[in-house]
Amino acid sequence: MSARTMEPIRTEIRSLEPYVPGKPVEELERELKISGAIKLASNENPLGPSPLAVEAMGEAARSVNRYPDGSSFYLRESLSSFWGVPFEQIAVGSGSNDLIDVLCRIHLGPADEAVMSAPAFMMFAIAVRVAGGKLVQVPGKDLFHDPPAMLAAVNERTRLVYFSNPDNPTGTIVGRRQMDAYFDRVPDHVLTILDEAYFEYVTDPEYPNGLDYLRKGKQVAVLRTFSKIYALAGLRVGYGFFTPELAALVHRVRLPFNVTSMGQAAARASLRDGEQVSRSRVLNEAGKQFLLRELSRLGVSCTPTWANFVLARFPGSAVEASRALEGLGVIIRPVTPFGLSPEYARISVGTPSELERLVDGLRRVL
């Protein structure tokens, strides 16, 4: 037997396409030998974290020689009080990606299937394949999830159905009526994952709160994050609400010490600063309206969005436009890795001055 046939690497791991994040500002500045570049590629909150969170990080920094609280006890206690969910139904992860990975490892084996929309957040697809499950992708309808079609893909081998709501990279949502109809029909052997990373930005009254389904006894996991509106992306703190039984399994499978002491402290402090959330929401709404108006004037159309970014369709190649913008020190995100055509790019909402600079750059590029 050759050494090649004995190689211990699983074939599905070799075939994985890695997740490629948006280009860091520092990398672009090194490449072009410039300074003052701006990044509108990763859906970050341009206002930055709450001053309370910054203060809490400073306090926590004094004890980073010690391991963090392995159960994130006080953060889970704060989340329980803030959201009105029992403590034993909460788990915390290193970003919500961490919890997606844990849920896939809990539920999926070689004969098990997981259903998701196409396009949708690609980390779920990676987690399914790493766990050894079979990924079933259901084409969306006009860049919205299609819940009836996703239900039609469910069979006796299906263990997980994943909704990113609002979706990344499209910014679109599944409304309450559609979600209610889905939960009326989905079989009990299926766990539905509702990834609500951007839910704090949504002002639409038709947007469903995933916790309502959990409280009704549905088989659902509701995932959220401190990376977006709370502006703690660099600390990687996500959290989830589960049935008590599933939460106990998550705690068994997750890595120990999976959230840093500074992350736990900053997240707890952020929950106390409602003003930071309000200001972020106001900035985001104004920025979205600016982008929709100014991009339209340049011949760039946008998908309806409920998140803190727009999915823009360029009259030519968005990949080429993004490269030209990088030459001007502006970073946006082509979304071909998500399975969309080269016409599309995702543009995050920035500060007013950053958005003015983007539009000025697009006028020159287009």
SVG drawing of the C-alpha trace seen along z (x, -y; Angstrom):
<svg xmlns="http://www.w3.org/2000/svg" viewBox="-48 -63 53 65">
<polyline fill="none" stroke="black" stroke-width="0.4" points="0.0,0.0 1.4,-3.4 2.0,-6.2 -0.5,-8.2 -3.4,-5.8 -2.5,-5.6 -2.6,-9.4 -4.8,-10.3 -6.4,-13.4 -10.1,-13.2 -11.0,-13.9 -13.7,-16.5 -11.1,-18.5 -8.8,-18.6 -11.6,-19.8 -12.6,-22.7 -12.5,-26.2 -11.2,-28.3 -13.1,-31.3 -11.3,-34.4 -12.1,-37.5 -12.1,-41.0 -8.6,-42.5 -7.2,-44.2 -6.4,-47.9 -2.9,-47.2 -2.3,-44.8 -3.5,-47.2 -1.4,-50.0 1.7,-47.8 1.0,-46.7 0.6,-50.3 2.9,-52.0 0.0,-54.4 -1.7,-55.4 -5.3,-56.4 -7.0,-53.5 -10.6,-52.7 -12.3,-49.4 -15.9,-48.9 -15.7,-45.1 -16.4,-43.3 -19.7,-44.8 -18.0,-46.3 -19.5,-49.0 -17.6,-52.2 -18.5,-54.0 -16.5,-51.6 -17.3,-50.0 -19.0,-51.5 -16.8,-53.5 -18.1,-51.1 -16.7,-48.2 -13.3,-49.9 -13.1,-50.6 -14.1,-47.0 -11.3,-45.7 -8.8,-47.8 -9.9,-46.4 -9.8,-42.8 -6.4,-43.3 -4.8,-43.4 -5.6,-39.7 -4.9,-38.2 -2.2,-36.0 -5.1,-33.9 -7.4,-31.7 -10.8,-33.1 -14.0,-31.8 -14.5,-28.7 -18.3,-28.7 -18.6,-32.5 -20.9,-32.4 -21.3,-36.1 -21.8,-36.9 -24.4,-34.2 -26.1,-35.6 -26.1,-39.1 -27.6,-37.7 -30.2,-35.8 -31.3,-38.9 -31.1,-41.1 -33.1,-38.8 -35.3,-37.0 -34.0,-33.5 -33.1,-31.0 -29.5,-30.8 -29.3,-27.0 -30.4,-27.7 -27.4,-30.0 -24.0,-29.2 -21.2,-31.5 -18.7,-31.0 -15.7,-32.6 -18.0,-34.4 -21.2,-32.8 -19.1,-30.9 -17.8,-28.9 -21.3,-27.9 -22.2,-27.0 -19.2,-24.7 -20.2,-23.1 -23.8,-22.5 -22.6,-20.8 -20.3,-18.5 -23.1,-17.6 -25.6,-16.8 -23.8,-15.6 -22.2,-12.4 -21.4,-10.9 -25.1,-10.0 -26.6,-13.3 -27.7,-16.3 -27.9,-20.0 -29.9,-22.4 -29.1,-26.1 -30.0,-28.8 -27.7,-29.8 -26.3,-32.3 -26.0,-32.5 -23.3,-32.8 -20.6,-30.5 -19.1,-29.5 -22.1,-27.2 -21.2,-25.3 -17.6,-24.9 -18.7,-23.7 -21.0,-21.1 -18.3,-19.7 -15.7,-19.7 -18.2,-17.7 -18.6,-15.1 -22.2,-15.9 -23.7,-16.4 -24.6,-20.0 -27.8,-20.6 -27.9,-24.1 -31.3,-25.5 -31.3,-28.4 -32.8,-31.6 -35.6,-33.6 -34.4,-37.0 -31.6,-36.8 -34.1,-36.1 -34.2,-32.8 -37.0,-30.5 -38.4,-28.7 -40.9,-26.5 -38.1,-25.2 -35.8,-24.7 -38.6,-22.6 -39.0,-20.6 -35.3,-19.6 -35.8,-18.2 -35.9,-14.4 -35.4,-11.7 -31.6,-12.3 -31.8,-16.0 -30.6,-17.1 -30.0,-20.9 -31.6,-23.7 -29.8,-27.0 -31.2,-30.5 -29.0,-33.6 -31.6,-36.3 -30.7,-39.0 -28.6,-37.1 -25.0,-37.7 -24.0,-38.6 -27.4,-39.7 -28.9,-41.7 -32.3,-40.2 -34.7,-38.7 -37.2,-36.0 -40.4,-37.7 -42.6,-36.5 -45.3,-34.9 -42.8,-32.9 -41.0,-31.8 -44.2,-30.9 -45.3,-28.8 -41.9,-27.1 -42.1,-26.2 -45.6,-24.8 -44.3,-22.3 -40.7,-21.4 -40.3,-17.9 -39.4,-17.4 -36.1,-15.6 -34.7,-18.8 -32.9,-21.5 -33.4,-24.9 -30.5,-27.4 -31.5,-31.0 -28.3,-33.1 -29.4,-36.6 -26.0,-38.4 -27.5,-41.6 -30.9,-41.5 -30.3,-44.7 -30.1,-46.7 -33.6,-45.6 -36.4,-48.0 -39.0,-46.2 -42.0,-45.1 -42.4,-42.0 -39.0,-40.7 -39.4,-37.6 -37.6,-37.3 -36.1,-33.8 -36.6,-33.7 -40.4,-33.5 -40.0,-30.1 -37.7,-28.8 -40.3,-29.9 -43.0,-28.0 -41.0,-24.8 -39.7,-24.6 -36.4,-22.8 -34.4,-25.9 -31.0,-27.4 -30.9,-31.2 -27.4,-32.6 -26.3,-36.2 -23.1,-38.2 -21.3,-41.1 -19.3,-41.6 -21.7,-43.8 -23.8,-46.5 -21.8,-46.2 -18.5,-46.7 -16.5,-44.0 -15.5,-42.1 -11.9,-42.0 -12.8,-40.2 -14.9,-37.4 -17.8,-37.0 -21.0,-35.2 -23.8,-33.6 -26.7,-31.3 -30.1,-30.3 -31.0,-26.7 -33.3,-24.1 -31.8,-23.1 -30.8,-19.7 -29.0,-21.1 -27.3,-23.8 -25.9,-21.1 -24.5,-19.3 -23.0,-22.5 -21.1,-22.9 -19.8,-19.4 -18.5,-19.8 -17.2,-23.4 -13.5,-24.0 -12.7,-25.0 -11.9,-28.7 -13.4,-29.5 -14.1,-33.2 -11.4,-35.5 -11.7,-37.3 -11.5,-40.6 -14.2,-39.6 -16.5,-38.5 -16.0,-41.8 -16.5,-44.0 -19.6,-42.1 -21.2,-42.4 -20.5,-46.1 -21.9,-46.6 -25.2,-45.3 -25.5,-48.2 -25.0,-50.9 -28.2,-51.2 -27.1,-54.6 -24.3,-53.0 -26.8,-50.7 -29.2,-53.6 -26.4,-55.7 -25.2,-52.8 -28.6,-52.2 -29.2,-55.8 -25.8,-56.0 -26.6,-52.8 -30.0,-53.9 -28.6,-57.2 -25.6,-55.5 -27.8,-52.9 -30.0,-55.6 -26.9,-57.5 -25.5,-54.4 -28.8,-53.5 -29.2,-57.0 -25.7,-57.7 -25.0,-54.2 -28.2,-54.4 -26.9,-57.7 -23.8,-55.8 -25.7,-53.0 -25.1,-50.6 -28.2,-48.8 -28.7,-47.4 -30.6,-44.5 -33.1,-45.5 -31.2,-45.3 -32.0,-45.1 -28.4,-44.8 -25.4,-47.2 -24.3,-46.7 -25.6,-46.7 -25.2,-44.1 -24.3,-46.2 -24.6,-45.0 -22.2,-46.9 -22.8,-47.6 -19.5,-45.7 -17.2,-43.7 -17.3,-44.4 -14.1,-42.5 -12.3,-44.9 -14.0,-47.9 -12.9,-46.8 -9.3,-46.4 -9.4,-50.0 -10.8,-51.3 -8.0,-49.6 -5.6,-51.7 -7.5,-54.7 -7.3,-53.3 -10.9,-52.0 -11.7,-48.4 -15.0,-46.7 -15.8,-43.0 -16.5,-41.1 -18.7,-38.2 -17.7,-35.5 -16.6,-33.3 -20.3,-33.3 -21.3,-31.9 -22.5,-35.2 -21.5,-36.5 -18.5,-38.9 -21.0,-41.8 -21.7,-41.8 -19.8,-43.4 -20.8,-43.9 -20.3,-47.4 -20.5,-48.0 -22.0,-51.2 -19.2,-53.4 -19.0,-56.9 -20.3,-59.8 -16.8,-60.8 -15.9,-57.2 -19.0,-56.9 -18.3,-60.2 -14.8,-58.9 -16.2,-55.7 -18.6,-57.5 -15.9,-59.9 -13.7,-56.9 -16.5,-55.1 -17.1,-58.2 -13.5,-58.0 -13.5,-54.2 -16.8,-53.9"/>
</svg>
